[in-house]
Amino acid sequence: MVRQVEADYEHQRRMDRIDIWFRVAGTATAAGGIAGFVWIAKYIVDHGAPAAGAGLLGGGVIAAFGALSVSLARRQK
């Protein structure tokens, strides 16, 4: 009985560690995506199309907010 409890504890520790790695990878990917949106929007604005740059940046912000909302809703369940 004690061995099973110890095995369950070790398994949970490994699952927690994997969960942390996935969260870190997701955060890094999201930061890179947001930086890409900002960089492309700035490039478009600098080359004479501020309306298109603002639209791209606004769409990127809305998409990031939607993804964050879905992610947080899934974690709360």
Buried (B, 14 or more C-beta within 10 A) or exposed (E): EEEEEEEEEEEEEEEEEEEEEEEEEEEEEBEEBBEEBBEBBEEBBEEEEEEEBEEBBEEBBEEBEEEEEEEEEEEEE
